[in-house]
């Protein structure tokens, strides 16, 4: 097992190979073994960065409304179409939510209450809607 350190100049070809006991293994910049180790390092970095970017993209493309039981893609679209955005949905009372097509008062109260209690969006939830749901914030 060895580690690869680019060093302070971080220039390709000037990497240091460090063995488990801490001793350095010096290979010439054109050595095939060094090229293989560099390729493995670069590939593992590419894999890690790509995975991280995909997770960030998924989080960015996912609506907080997706976690509400009983609200699937169709109802989510209907809510967004009716209210125009997430903030307006959060500001709505259960009666206002029930005015959206496909949303009953019972579903509005049950689903939105779960969403509110499980989400950090409670901070932007307005006083009128909090009182409609009988939510007390401390």
N, CA, C and O atoms as CSV, one atom per row, in Angstrom:
chain,resi,resn,atom,element,x,y,z
A,1,UNK,N,N,0.838,-1.155,0.000
A,1,UNK,CA,C,0.000,0.000,0.000
A,1,UNK,C,C,0.898,1.237,0.000
A,1,UNK,O,O,1.879,1.310,0.740
A,2,UNK,N,N,0.539,2.217,-0.853
A,2,UNK,CA,C,1.322,3.448,-0.918
A,2,UNK,C,C,0.373,4.638,-1.037
A,2,UNK,O,O,-0.789,4.489,-1.414
A,3,UNK,N,N,0.892,5.820,-0.707
A,3,UNK,CA,C,0.147,7.063,-0.872
A,3,UNK,C,C,0.827,7.904,-1.928
A,3,UNK,O,O,2.021,7.755,-2.189
A,4,UNK,N,N,0.053,8.793,-2.536
A,4,UNK,CA,C,0.587,9.669,-3.577
A,4,UNK,C,C,0.425,11.102,-3.090
A,4,UNK,O,O,-0.671,11.529,-2.728
A,5,UNK,N,N,1.548,11.846,-3.087
A,5,UNK,CA,C,1.506,13.251,-2.683
A,5,UNK,C,C,2.051,14.095,-3.829
A,5,UNK,O,O,3.140,13.838,-4.342
A,6,UNK,N,N,1.279,15.104,-4.221
A,6,UNK,CA,C,1.715,15.956,-5.322
A,6,UNK,C,C,2.819,16.917,-4.906
A,6,UNK,O,O,3.592,17.359,-5.756
A,7,UNK,N,N,2.912,17.248,-3.645
A,7,UNK,CA,C,3.934,18.172,-3.179
A,7,UNK,C,C,3.451,19.612,-3.255
A,7,UNK,O,O,2.346,19.868,-3.735
A,8,UNK,N,N,4.265,20.563,-2.784
A,8,UNK,CA,C,3.827,21.961,-2.707
A,8,UNK,C,C,3.578,22.618,-4.075
A,8,UNK,O,O,2.730,23.504,-4.184
A,9,UNK,N,N,4.300,22.198,-5.107
A,9,UNK,CA,C,4.103,22.818,-6.432
A,9,UNK,C,C,2.903,22.223,-7.167
A,9,UNK,O,O,2.407,22.826,-8.118
A,10,UNK,N,N,2.430,21.051,-6.745
A,10,UNK,CA,C,1.269,20.357,-7.302
A,10,UNK,C,C,1.364,20.166,-8.816
A,10,UNK,O,O,0.353,20.222,-9.516
A,11,UNK,N,N,2.561,19.945,-9.311
A,11,UNK,CA,C,2.755,19.725,-10.744
A,11,UNK,C,C,2.781,18.231,-11.042
A,11,UNK,O,O,3.396,17.443,-10.323
A,12,UNK,N,N,2.098,17.867,-12.121
A,12,UNK,CA,C,2.066,16.464,-12.538
A,12,UNK,C,C,3.474,16.002,-12.877
A,12,UNK,O,O,4.256,16.738,-13.480
A,13,UNK,N,N,3.786,14.775,-12.480
A,13,UNK,CA,C,5.109,14.204,-12.756
A,13,UNK,C,C,6.065,14.377,-11.598
A,13,UNK,O,O,7.100,13.713,-11.552
A,14,UNK,N,N,5.744,15.253,-10.659
A,14,UNK,CA,C,6.624,15.474,-9.515
A,14,UNK,C,C,6.045,14.881,-8.235
A,14,UNK,O,O,6.405,15.295,-7.133
A,15,UNK,N,N,5.142,13.904,-8.386
A,15,UNK,CA,C,4.514,13.279,-7.236
A,15,UNK,C,C,5.522,12.479,-6.428
A,15,UNK,O,O,6.509,11.970,-6.959
A,16,UNK,N,N,5.254,12.381,-5.143
A,16,UNK,CA,C,6.051,11.547,-4.259
A,16,UNK,C,C,5.189,10.342,-3.890
A,16,UNK,O,O,3.998,10.481,-3.613
A,17,UNK,N,N,5.788,9.185,-3.889
A,17,UNK,CA,C,5.097,7.971,-3.463
A,17,UNK,C,C,5.568,7.680,-2.049
A,17,UNK,O,O,6.769,7.571,-1.799
A,18,UNK,N,N,4.636,7.555,-1.137
A,18,UNK,CA,C,4.976,7.343,0.268
A,18,UNK,C,C,4.475,5.965,0.679
A,18,UNK,O,O,3.297,5.637,0.533
A,19,UNK,N,N,5.413,5.163,1.200
A,19,UNK,CA,C,5.075,3.812,1.630
A,19,UNK,C,C,4.461,3.847,3.026
A,19,UNK,O,O,4.473,4.886,3.687
A,20,UNK,N,N,3.926,2.714,3.473
A,20,UNK,CA,C,3.238,2.612,4.757
A,20,UNK,C,C,4.154,3.015,5.910
A,20,UNK,O,O,3.701,3.632,6.874
A,21,UNK,N,N,5.419,2.678,5.819
A,21,UNK,CA,C,6.357,3.004,6.905
A,21,UNK,C,C,6.814,4.461,6.868
A,21,UNK,O,O,7.597,4.879,7.721
A,22,UNK,N,N,6.337,5.244,5.890
A,22,UNK,CA,C,6.674,6.670,5.801
A,22,UNK,C,C,7.837,6.990,4.876
A,22,UNK,O,O,8.127,8.159,4.625
A,23,UNK,N,N,8.507,5.959,4.367
A,23,UNK,CA,C,9.630,6.210,3.464
A,23,UNK,C,C,9.111,6.577,2.080
A,23,UNK,O,O,8.039,6.137,1.666
A,24,UNK,N,N,9.895,7.395,1.367
A,24,UNK,CA,C,9.493,7.839,0.028
A,24,UNK,C,C,10.085,6.924,-1.030
A,24,UNK,O,O,11.226,6.470,-0.935
A,25,UNK,N,N,9.267,6.672,-2.037
A,25,UNK,CA,C,9.699,5.890,-3.183
A,25,UNK,C,C,9.793,6.873,-4.347
A,25,UNK,O,O,8.793,7.482,-4.728
A,26,UNK,N,N,10.973,7.028,-4.903
A,26,UNK,CA,C,11.177,7.992,-5.969
A,26,UNK,C,C,11.233,7.260,-7.307
A,26,UNK,O,O,12.076,6.389,-7.521
A,27,UNK,N,N,10.322,7.630,-8.199
A,27,UNK,CA,C,10.309,7.072,-9.559
A,27,UNK,C,C,10.508,8.225,-10.534
A,27,UNK,O,O,10.022,9.330,-10.291
A,28,UNK,N,N,11.208,7.985,-11.617
A,28,UNK,CA,C,11.381,9.044,-12.615
A,28,UNK,C,C,10.034,9.429,-13.229
A,28,UNK,O,O,9.139,8.588,-13.313
A,29,UNK,N,N,9.871,10.693,-13.661
A,29,UNK,CA,C,8.593,11.167,-14.195
A,29,UNK,C,C,8.065,10.352,-15.373
A,29,UNK,O,O,6.857,10.349,-15.610
A,30,UNK,N,N,8.923,9.667,-16.112
A,30,UNK,CA,C,8.464,8.902,-17.269
A,30,UNK,C,C,8.329,7.405,-16.977
A,30,UNK,O,O,8.184,6.606,-17.903
A,31,UNK,N,N,8.375,7.025,-15.714
A,31,UNK,CA,C,8.283,5.612,-15.332
A,31,UNK,C,C,6.845,5.114,-15.536
A,31,UNK,O,O,5.909,5.778,-15.091
A,32,UNK,N,N,6.644,3.961,-16.197
A,32,UNK,CA,C,5.299,3.427,-16.436
A,32,UNK,C,C,4.521,3.149,-15.145
A,32,UNK,O,O,3.302,3.315,-15.108
A,33,UNK,N,N,5.226,2.726,-14.086
A,33,UNK,CA,C,4.561,2.467,-12.806
A,33,UNK,C,C,3.974,3.742,-12.214
A,33,UNK,O,O,2.875,3.725,-11.661
A,34,UNK,N,N,4.712,4.852,-12.333
A,34,UNK,CA,C,4.222,6.150,-11.854
A,34,UNK,C,C,3.011,6.580,-12.670
A,34,UNK,O,O,2.050,7.112,-12.115
A,35,UNK,N,N,3.046,6.357,-13.974
A,35,UNK,CA,C,1.912,6.710,-14.846
A,35,UNK,C,C,0.665,5.918,-14.464
A,35,UNK,O,O,-0.441,6.460,-14.457
A,36,UNK,N,N,0.843,4.628,-14.144
A,36,UNK,CA,C,-0.281,3.800,-13.731
A,36,UNK,C,C,-0.890,4.324,-12.423
A,36,UNK,O,O,-2.111,4.427,-12.296
A,37,UNK,N,N,-0.032,4.651,-11.460
A,37,UNK,CA,C,-0.513,5.170,-10.171
A,37,UNK,C,C,-1.227,6.508,-10.368
A,37,UNK,O,O,-2.264,6.751,-9.751
A,38,UNK,N,N,-0.682,7.375,-11.220
A,38,UNK,CA,C,-1.329,8.665,-11.508
A,38,UNK,C,C,-2.701,8.452,-12.148
A,38,UNK,O,O,-3.669,9.139,-11.821
A,39,UNK,N,N,-2.763,7.493,-13.058
A,39,UNK,CA,C,-4.030,7.206,-13.739
A,39,UNK,C,C,-5.075,6.689,-12.736
A,39,UNK,O,O,-6.237,7.094,-12.781
A,40,UNK,N,N,-4.661,5.811,-11.850
A,40,UNK,CA,C,-5.573,5.287,-10.827
A,40,UNK,C,C,-6.054,6.427,-9.929
A,40,UNK,O,O,-7.243,6.521,-9.622
A,41,UNK,N,N,-5.132,7.287,-9.511
A,41,UNK,CA,C,-5.500,8.424,-8.662
A,41,UNK,C,C,-6.481,9.343,-9.376
A,41,UNK,O,O,-7.495,9.737,-8.801
A,42,UNK,N,N,-6.186,9.685,-10.619
A,42,UNK,CA,C,-7.046,10.585,-11.387
A,42,UNK,C,C,-8.438,9.983,-11.599
A,42,UNK,O,O,-9.445,10.688,-11.524
A,43,UNK,N,N,-8.483,8.691,-11.861
A,43,UNK,CA,C,-9.763,8.018,-12.076
A,43,UNK,C,C,-10.586,7.973,-10.792
A,43,UNK,O,O,-11.801,8.169,-10.826
A,44,UNK,N,N,-9.935,7.718,-9.670
A,44,UNK,CA,C,-10.675,7.692,-8.404
A,44,UNK,C,C,-11.192,9.087,-8.052
A,44,UNK,O,O,-12.294,9.215,-7.518
A,45,UNK,N,N,-10.421,10.122,-8.339
A,45,UNK,CA,C,-10.888,11.500,-8.116
A,45,UNK,C,C,-12.072,11.820,-9.031
A,45,UNK,O,O,-13.051,12.424,-8.592
A,46,UNK,N,N,-11.985,11.423,-10.283
A,46,UNK,CA,C,-13.077,11.677,-11.226
A,46,UNK,C,C,-14.357,10.987,-10.747
A,46,UNK,O,O,-15.442,11.568,-10.796
A,47,UNK,N,N,-14.219,9.750,-10.286
A,47,UNK,CA,C,-15.366,8.988,-9.804
A,47,UNK,C,C,-16.004,9.677,-8.591
A,47,UNK,O,O,-17.226,9.805,-8.515
A,48,UNK,N,N,-15.171,10.117,-7.650
A,48,UNK,CA,C,-15.679,10.779,-6.439
A,48,UNK,C,C,-16.358,12.108,-6.782
A,48,UNK,O,O,-17.433,12.410,-6.264
A,49,UNK,N,N,-15.738,12.887,-7.641
A,49,UNK,CA,C,-16.298,14.196,-8.009
A,49,UNK,C,C,-17.610,14.024,-8.758
A,49,UNK,O,O,-18.572,14.748,-8.498
A,50,UNK,N,N,-17.659,13.077,-9.680
A,50,UNK,CA,C,-18.896,12.832,-10.440
A,50,UNK,C,C,-20.024,12.398,-9.513
A,50,UNK,O,O,-21.152,12.871,-9.647
A,51,UNK,N,N,-19.729,11.507,-8.580
A,51,UNK,CA,C,-20.746,11.062,-7.621
A,51,UNK,C,C,-21.260,12.211,-6.777
A,51,UNK,O,O,-22.460,12.316,-6.524
A,52,UNK,N,N,-20.350,13.072,-6.341
A,52,UNK,CA,C,-20.750,14.232,-5.529
A,52,UNK,C,C,-21.623,15.188,-6.350
A,52,UNK,O,O,-22.633,15.688,-5.855
A,53,UNK,N,N,-21.237,15.436,-7.590
A,53,UNK,CA,C,-22.024,16.326,-8.456
A,53,UNK,C,C,-23.419,15.764,-8.701
A,53,UNK,O,O,-24.396,16.514,-8.722
A,54,UNK,N,N,-23.519,14.457,-8.884
A,54,UNK,CA,C,-24.827,13.839,-9.117
A,54,UNK,C,C,-25.721,13.963,-7.891
A,54,UNK,O,O,-26.917,14.226,-8.019
A,55,UNK,N,N,-25.146,13.775,-6.694
A,55,UNK,CA,C,-25.940,13.929,-5.474
A,55,UNK,C,C,-26.418,15.361,-5.310
A,55,UNK,O,O,-27.569,15.591,-4.937
A,56,UNK,N,N,-25.550,16.327,-5.584
A,56,UNK,CA,C,-25.946,17.736,-5.480
A,56,UNK,C,C,-27.027,18.066,-6.494
A,56,UNK,O,O,-27.983,18.770,-6.171
A,57,UNK,N,N,-26.889,17.568,-7.714
A,57,UNK,CA,C,-27.876,17.827,-8.766
A,57,UNK,C,C,-29.227,17.221,-8.403
A,57,UNK,O,O,-30.269,17.837,-8.629
A,58,UNK,N,N,-29.209,16.024,-7.846
A,58,UNK,CA,C,-30.458,15.368,-7.454
A,58,UNK,C,C,-31.151,16.178,-6.364
A,58,UNK,O,O,-32.366,16.373,-6.410
A,59,UNK,N,N,-30.390,16.643,-5.393
A,59,UNK,CA,C,-30.969,17.450,-4.313
A,59,UNK,C,C,-31.536,18.755,-4.858
A,59,UNK,O,O,-32.569,19.229,-4.385
A,60,UNK,N,N,-30.876,19.332,-5.837
A,60,UNK,CA,C,-31.326,20.586,-6.430
A,60,UNK,C,C,-32.605,20.388,-7.253
A,60,UNK,O,O,-33.450,21.282,-7.310
A,61,UNK,N,N,-32.745,19.232,-7.882
A,61,UNK,CA,C,-33.896,18.965,-8.749
A,61,UNK,C,C,-35.078,18.364,-7.996
A,61,UNK,O,O,-36.148,18.172,-8.573
A,62,UNK,N,N,-34.894,18.067,-6.720
A,62,UNK,CA,C,-35.951,17.409,-5.965
A,62,UNK,C,C,-36.722,18.451,-5.165
A,62,UNK,O,O,-36.129,19.278,-4.473
A,63,UNK,N,N,-38.017,18.405,-5.263
A,63,UNK,CA,C,-38.877,19.341,-4.542
A,63,UNK,C,C,-39.141,18.825,-3.140
A,63,UNK,O,O,-39.303,17.620,-2.952
A,64,UNK,N,N,-39.189,19.711,-2.149
A,64,UNK,CA,C,-39.561,19.277,-0.799
A,64,UNK,C,C,-40.961,18.667,-0.769
A,64,UNK,O,O,-41.289,17.915,0.150
A,65,UNK,N,N,-41.781,18.982,-1.758
A,65,UNK,CA,C,-43.135,18.438,-1.815
A,65,UNK,C,C,-43.130,16.942,-2.127
A,65,UNK,O,O,-44.130,16.264,-1.892
A,66,UNK,N,N,-42.022,16.419,-2.653
A,66,UNK,CA,C,-41.958,15.006,-3.021
A,66,UNK,C,C,-42.026,14.080,-1.817
A,66,UNK,O,O,-42.368,12.906,-1.958
A,67,UNK,N,N,-41.706,14.590,-0.640
A,67,UNK,CA,C,-41.710,13.747,0.547
A,67,UNK,C,C,-43.056,13.673,1.245
A,67,UNK,O,O,-43.177,13.005,2.272
A,68,UNK,N,N,-44.067,14.340,0.714
A,68,UNK,CA,C,-45.369,14.366,1.374
A,68,UNK,C,C,-46.179,13.145,0.957
A,68,UNK,O,O,-46.435,12.953,-0.232
A,69,UNK,N,N,-46.587,12.311,1.924
A,69,UNK,CA,C,-47.420,11.148,1.585
A,69,UNK,C,C,-48.757,11.605,1.015
A,69,UNK,O,O,-49.380,12.520,1.553
A,70,UNK,N,N,-49.192,10.986,-0.051
A,70,UNK,CA,C,-50.473,11.330,-0.671
A,70,UNK,C,C,-50.365,12.401,-1.738
A,70,UNK,O,O,-51.341,12.699,-2.425
A,71,UNK,N,N,-49.176,12.984,-1.881
A,71,UNK,CA,C,-48.980,14.010,-2.915
A,71,UNK,C,C,-47.949,13.469,-3.897
A,71,UNK,O,O,-46.745,13.496,-3.644
A,72,UNK,N,N,-48.451,12.982,-5.016
A,72,UNK,CA,C,-47.576,12.450,-6.058
A,72,UNK,C,C,-47.285,13.522,-7.092
A,72,UNK,O,O,-47.562,14.699,-6.864
A,73,UNK,N,N,-46.727,13.124,-8.229
A,73,UNK,CA,C,-46.360,14.087,-9.265
A,73,UNK,C,C,-47.545,14.922,-9.762
A,73,UNK,O,O,-47.401,16.121,-10.000
A,74,UNK,N,N,-48.696,14.301,-9.917
A,74,UNK,CA,C,-49.858,15.025,-10.455
A,74,UNK,C,C,-50.345,16.080,-9.471
A,74,UNK,O,O,-50.548,17.234,-9.849
A,75,UNK,N,N,-50.532,15.698,-8.222
A,75,UNK,CA,C,-50.994,16.666,-7.220
A,75,UNK,C,C,-49.950,17.746,-6.971
A,75,UNK,O,O,-50.297,18.904,-6.736
A,76,UNK,N,N,-48.683,17.376,-7.021
A,76,UNK,CA,C,-47.608,18.359,-6.848
A,76,UNK,C,C,-47.694,19.414,-7.950
A,76,UNK,O,O,-47.587,20.611,-7.681
A,77,UNK,N,N,-47.888,18.961,-9.195
A,77,UNK,CA,C,-48.032,19.900,-10.324
A,77,UNK,C,C,-49.260,20.785,-10.133
A,77,UNK,O,O,-49.221,21.987,-10.394
A,78,UNK,N,N,-50.362,20.164,-9.670
A,78,UNK,CA,C,-51.592,20.942,-9.472
A,78,UNK,C,C,-51.395,22.009,-8.396
A,78,UNK,O,O,-51.859,23.138,-8.549
A,79,UNK,N,N,-50.716,21.658,-7.320
A,79,UNK,CA,C,-50.443,22.635,-6.267
A,79,UNK,C,C,-49.571,23.772,-6.786
A,79,UNK,O,O,-49.864,24.947,-6.563
A,80,UNK,N,N,-48.506,23.412,-7.474
A,80,UNK,CA,C,-47.592,24.443,-7.989
A,80,UNK,C,C,-48.279,25.315,-9.035
A,80,UNK,O,O,-48.047,26.523,-9.083
A,81,UNK,N,N,-49.118,24.715,-9.869
A,81,UNK,CA,C,-49.837,25.484,-10.882
A,81,UNK,C,C,-50.827,26.448,-10.216
A,81,UNK,O,O,-50.960,27.599,-10.629
A,82,UNK,N,N,-51.514,25.960,-9.184
A,82,UNK,CA,C,-52.523,26.768,-8.499
A,82,UNK,C,C,-51.886,27.910,-7.701
A,82,UNK,O,O,-52.386,29.035,-7.727
A,83,UNK,N,N,-50.786,27.626,-6.993
A,83,UNK,CA,C,-50.196,28.628,-6.102
A,83,UNK,C,C,-49.005,29.365,-6.705
A,83,UNK,O,O,-48.673,30.464,-6.262
A,84,UNK,N,N,-48.374,28.788,-7.687
A,84,UNK,CA,C,-47.270,29.471,-8.345
A,84,UNK,C,C,-45.889,29.159,-7.796
A,84,UNK,O,O,-44.896,29.396,-8.485
A,85,UNK,N,N,-45.790,28.639,-6.585
A,85,UNK,CA,C,-44.472,28.334,-6.033
A,85,UNK,C,C,-44.565,27.736,-4.639
A,85,UNK,O,O,-45.632,27.704,-4.027
A,86,UNK,N,N,-43.422,27.260,-4.149
A,86,UNK,CA,C,-43.358,26.590,-2.855
A,86,UNK,C,C,-43.704,27.542,-1.714
A,86,UNK,O,O,-44.430,27.157,-0.798
A,87,UNK,N,N,-43.206,28.761,-1.749
A,87,UNK,CA,C,-43.475,29.713,-0.668
A,87,UNK,C,C,-44.971,29.982,-0.542
A,87,UNK,O,O,-45.502,30.065,0.565
A,88,UNK,N,N,-45.646,30.116,-1.678
A,88,UNK,CA,C,-47.090,30.363,-1.643
A,88,UNK,C,C,-47.830,29.145,-1.065
A,88,UNK,O,O,-48.829,29.295,-0.362
A,89,UNK,N,N,-47.333,27.950,-1.366
A,89,UNK,CA,C,-47.949,26.736,-0.808
A,89,UNK,C,C,-47.760,26.731,0.703
A,89,UNK,O,O,-48.689,26.420,1.448
A,90,UNK,N,N,-46.550,27.077,1.158
A,90,UNK,CA,C,-46.284,27.114,2.596
A,90,UNK,C,C,-47.122,28.173,3.302
A,90,UNK,O,O,-47.508,27.988,4.456
A,91,UNK,N,N,-47.404,29.265,2.631
A,91,UNK,CA,C,-48.175,30.352,3.229
A,91,UNK,C,C,-49.673,30.073,3.247
A,91,UNK,O,O,-50.426,30.771,3.927
A,92,UNK,N,N,-50.106,29.071,2.514
A,92,UNK,CA,C,-51.542,28.796,2.382
A,92,UNK,C,C,-52.083,28.067,3.607
A,92,UNK,O,O,-51.385,27.286,4.253
A,93,UNK,N,N,-53.332,28.345,3.902
A,93,UNK,CA,C,-54.043,27.631,4.964
A,93,UNK,C,C,-54.593,26.334,4.375
A,93,UNK,O,O,-54.606,26.173,3.154
A,94,UNK,N,N,-55.051,25.402,5.224
A,94,UNK,CA,C,-55.631,24.168,4.688
A,94,UNK,C,C,-56.811,24.441,3.760
A,94,UNK,O,O,-56.973,23.753,2.752
A,95,UNK,N,N,-57.636,25.435,4.085
A,95,UNK,CA,C,-58.774,25.762,3.212
A,95,UNK,C,C,-58.308,26.243,1.851
A,95,UNK,O,O,-58.886,25.885,0.825
A,96,UNK,N,N,-57.257,27.059,1.846
A,96,UNK,CA,C,-56.725,27.552,0.568
A,96,UNK,C,C,-56.096,26.409,-0.224
A,96,UNK,O,O,-56.243,26.346,-1.445
A,97,UNK,N,N,-55.402,25.512,0.461
A,97,UNK,CA,C,-54.802,24.358,-0.220
A,97,UNK,C,C,-55.888,23.487,-0.846
A,97,UNK,O,O,-55.711,22.961,-1.945
A,98,UNK,N,N,-57.015,23.335,-0.140
A,98,UNK,CA,C,-58.096,22.478,-0.623
A,98,UNK,C,C,-58.764,23.041,-1.876
A,98,UNK,O,O,-59.484,22.323,-2.571
A,99,UNK,N,N,-58.528,24.322,-2.169
A,99,UNK,CA,C,-59.102,24.920,-3.379
A,99,UNK,C,C,-58.363,24.483,-4.635
A,99,UNK,O,O,-58.880,24.616,-5.744
A,100,UNK,N,N,-57.163,23.966,-4.462
A,100,UNK,CA,C,-56.412,23.474,-5.617
A,100,UNK,C,C,-57.060,22.190,-6.108
A,100,UNK,O,O,-57.551,21.386,-5.314
A,101,UNK,N,N,-57.058,22.007,-7.403
A,101,UNK,CA,C,-57.680,20.825,-8.007
A,101,UNK,C,C,-57.020,19.550,-7.487
A,101,UNK,O,O,-55.794,19.438,-7.475
A,102,UNK,N,N,-57.841,18.593,-7.059
A,102,UNK,CA,C,-57.336,17.291,-6.620
A,102,UNK,C,C,-56.880,17.245,-5.174
A,102,UNK,O,O,-56.388,16.210,-4.725
A,103,UNK,N,N,-57.030,18.341,-4.426
A,103,UNK,CA,C,-56.592,18.377,-3.030
A,103,UNK,C,C,-57.814,18.551,-2.138
A,103,UNK,O,O,-58.495,19.576,-2.193
A,104,UNK,N,N,-58.084,17.550,-1.323
A,104,UNK,CA,C,-59.209,17.656,-0.386
A,104,UNK,C,C,-58.734,18.394,0.868
A,104,UNK,O,O,-57.533,18.520,1.104
A,105,UNK,N,N,-59.671,18.873,1.656
A,105,UNK,CA,C,-59.298,19.567,2.897
A,105,UNK,C,C,-58.553,18.602,3.828
A,105,UNK,O,O,-57.572,18.976,4.471
A,106,UNK,N,N,-59.030,17.374,3.887
A,106,UNK,CA,C,-58.382,16.376,4.746
A,106,UNK,C,C,-56.937,16.126,4.293
A,106,UNK,O,O,-56.020,16.109,5.114
A,107,UNK,N,N,-56.743,15.935,2.994
A,107,UNK,CA,C,-55.400,15.716,2.460
A,107,UNK,C,C,-54.535,16.949,2.698
A,107,UNK,O,O,-53.368,16.830,3.072
A,108,UNK,N,N,-55.102,18.120,2.485
A,108,UNK,CA,C,-54.348,19.357,2.676
A,108,UNK,C,C,-53.851,19.453,4.108
A,108,UNK,O,O,-52.673,19.727,4.339
A,109,UNK,N,N,-54.717,19.236,5.051
A,109,UNK,CA,C,-54.340,19.357,6.463
A,109,UNK,C,C,-53.327,18.281,6.861
A,109,UNK,O,O,-52.300,18.585,7.467
A,110,UNK,N,N,-53.620,17.027,6.519
A,110,UNK,CA,C,-52.749,15.914,6.915
A,110,UNK,C,C,-51.378,16.003,6.234
A,110,UNK,O,O,-50.343,15.901,6.894
A,111,UNK,N,N,-51.379,16.189,4.939
A,111,UNK,CA,C,-50.126,16.193,4.186
A,111,UNK,C,C,-49.273,17.403,4.508
A,111,UNK,O,O,-48.068,17.275,4.724
A,112,UNK,N,N,-49.882,18.570,4.542
A,112,UNK,CA,C,-49.101,19.773,4.775
A,112,UNK,C,C,-48.580,19.814,6.207
A,112,UNK,O,O,-47.484,20.320,6.445
A,113,UNK,N,N,-49.335,19.299,7.151
A,113,UNK,CA,C,-48.870,19.263,8.535
A,113,UNK,C,C,-47.627,18.375,8.644
A,113,UNK,O,O,-46.665,18.735,9.321
A,114,UNK,N,N,-47.648,17.212,7.978
A,114,UNK,CA,C,-46.465,16.338,7.975
A,114,UNK,C,C,-45.278,17.043,7.334
A,114,UNK,O,O,-44.157,16.980,7.838
A,115,UNK,N,N,-45.539,17.714,6.217
A,115,UNK,CA,C,-44.478,18.428,5.508
A,115,UNK,C,C,-43.881,19.500,6.400
A,115,UNK,O,O,-42.660,19.637,6.481
A,116,UNK,N,N,-44.725,20.251,7.062
A,116,UNK,CA,C,-44.267,21.358,7.892
A,116,UNK,C,C,-43.434,20.849,9.059
A,116,UNK,O,O,-42.367,21.391,9.344
A,117,UNK,N,N,-43.909,19.822,9.727
A,117,UNK,CA,C,-43.215,19.327,10.905
A,117,UNK,C,C,-41.896,18.650,10.558
A,117,UNK,O,O,-40.993,18.597,11.392
A,118,UNK,N,N,-41.773,18.134,9.346
A,118,UNK,CA,C,-40.549,17.437,8.947
A,118,UNK,C,C,-39.575,18.326,8.186
A,118,UNK,O,O,-38.497,17.860,7.818
A,119,UNK,N,N,-39.912,19.575,7.940
A,119,UNK,CA,C,-39.110,20.398,7.044
A,119,UNK,C,C,-38.629,21.661,7.731
A,119,UNK,O,O,-39.307,22.191,8.611
A,120,UNK,N,N,-37.491,22.132,7.342
A,120,UNK,CA,C,-36.951,23.373,7.878
A,120,UNK,C,C,-37.719,24.582,7.365
A,120,UNK,O,O,-37.449,25.710,7.777
A,121,UNK,N,N,-38.663,24.358,6.480
A,121,UNK,CA,C,-39.448,25.446,5.907
A,121,UNK,C,C,-40.360,26.105,6.935
A,121,UNK,O,O,-40.999,27.114,6.640
A,122,UNK,N,N,-40.423,25.544,8.134
A,122,UNK,CA,C,-41.268,26.123,9.177
A,122,UNK,C,C,-40.888,27.581,9.427
A,122,UNK,O,O,-41.741,28.383,9.805
A,123,UNK,N,N,-39.638,27.927,9.223
A,123,UNK,CA,C,-39.188,29.300,9.450
A,123,UNK,C,C,-39.885,30.285,8.523
A,123,UNK,O,O,-40.154,31.419,8.919
A,124,UNK,N,N,-40.182,29.869,7.291
A,124,UNK,CA,C,-40.831,30.779,6.346
A,124,UNK,C,C,-42.346,30.650,6.375
A,124,UNK,O,O,-43.057,31.386,5.690
A,125,UNK,N,N,-42.825,29.723,7.161
A,125,UNK,CA,C,-44.258,29.488,7.271
A,125,UNK,C,C,-44.879,30.671,8.005
A,125,UNK,O,O,-44.482,30.955,9.134
A,126,UNK,N,N,-45.832,31.364,7.408
A,126,UNK,CA,C,-46.321,32.601,8.021
A,126,UNK,C,C,-47.256,32.362,9.196
A,126,UNK,O,O,-47.764,31.258,9.392
A,127,UNK,N,N,-47.472,33.414,9.970
A,127,UNK,CA,C,-48.256,33.321,11.207
A,127,UNK,C,C,-49.698,32.896,10.933
A,127,UNK,O,O,-50.273,32.128,11.703
A,128,UNK,N,N,-50.280,33.385,9.851
A,128,UNK,CA,C,-51.664,33.050,9.520
A,128,UNK,C,C,-51.810,31.547,9.279
A,128,UNK,O,O,-52.754,30.925,9.765
A,129,UNK,N,N,-50.877,30.971,8.532
A,129,UNK,CA,C,-50.934,29.538,8.255
A,129,UNK,C,C,-50.633,28.733,9.517
A,129,UNK,O,O,-51.250,27.692,9.742
A,130,UNK,N,N,-49.689,29.201,10.347
A,130,UNK,CA,C,-49.392,28.500,11.597
A,130,UNK,C,C,-50.631,28.431,12.478
A,130,UNK,O,O,-50.917,27.396,13.080
A,131,UNK,N,N,-51.369,29.543,12.550
A,131,UNK,CA,C,-52.563,29.530,13.397
A,131,UNK,C,C,-53.643,28.625,12.808
A,131,UNK,O,O,-54.396,28.003,13.557
A,132,UNK,N,N,-53.730,28.542,11.495
A,132,UNK,CA,C,-54.721,27.667,10.863
A,132,UNK,C,C,-54.430,26.201,11.173
A,132,UNK,O,O,-55.347,25.386,11.281
A,133,UNK,N,N,-53.142,25.871,11.315
A,133,UNK,CA,C,-52.760,24.500,11.644
A,133,UNK,C,C,-52.609,24.306,13.153
A,133,UNK,O,O,-52.290,23.206,13.606
A,134,UNK,N,N,-52.833,25.360,13.927
A,134,UNK,CA,C,-52.668,25.330,15.387
A,134,UNK,C,C,-51.235,24.935,15.769
A,134,UNK,O,O,-51.032,24.088,16.639
A,135,UNK,N,N,-50.246,25.551,15.114
A,135,UNK,CA,C,-48.835,25.262,15.382
A,135,UNK,C,C,-48.286,26.405,16.222
A,135,UNK,O,O,-48.462,27.577,15.888
A,136,UNK,N,N,-47.628,26.057,17.302
A,136,UNK,CA,C,-46.992,27.055,18.152
A,136,UNK,C,C,-45.495,26.897,17.970
A,136,UNK,O,O,-44.950,25.804,18.126
A,137,UNK,N,N,-44.831,28.005,17.636
A,137,UNK,CA,C,-43.367,27.962,17.492
A,137,UNK,C,C,-42.744,28.595,18.712
A,137,UNK,O,O,-43.258,29.571,19.260
A,138,UNK,N,N,-41.642,28.033,19.125
A,138,UNK,CA,C,-40.964,28.538,20.315
A,138,UNK,C,C,-39.758,29.316,19.911
A,138,UNK,O,O,-39.040,29.832,20.768
